Amino acid sequence: MLVRLLLDENLSERLIFALAPRFADTRHVRLLGLGGAPDTQVWAQARTDGAVLVTKDEDFIALSVLYGPPPKVLWLNIGNASTGDTAALILTHVDAITQFVAHPDEGFLALGFGPRSG
């Protein structure tokens, strides 16, 4: 199953390349000219593109509850994680993301880091 991702502006554009082996059709809102766009415009773009909106912004969860999918929202509860850690988190959960996308009623999926030492 092809999963298209749309990365919100609170995520690095470098994630496009880091995720390419598993999510080849990943785009970033800034590269689409939507940097600084209202959440509703980003939401509409993800719906038009048939993309899963990947974000750290909790406001998109509220839109998901209010409007339901599409688009589906992958919410990353990760604070100021590095691009490498963010990519690793997403790539570790490819199967869960694929199942989430395939489920017709699920609107958002939350991912975060478990307890970390150090």
Number of C-alpha atoms within 10 A of each C-alpha: 7 10 17 18 24 26 26 24 20 15 21 15 18 12 18 20 13 18 18 11 10 13 18 15 15 20 22 23 21 16 11 11 9 16 14 12 13 9 15 12 12 22 23 13 18 25 17 11 13 16 23 25 26 26 21 21 17 12 12 23 21 12 18 18 12 9 11 16 17 21 24 27 29 26 20 21 15 16 10 11 13 12 15 11 13 22 18 13 16 22 17 11 12 14 11 14 19 13 13 18 24 12 10 11 12 17 21 25 16 15 17 13 13 7 6 5 4 3
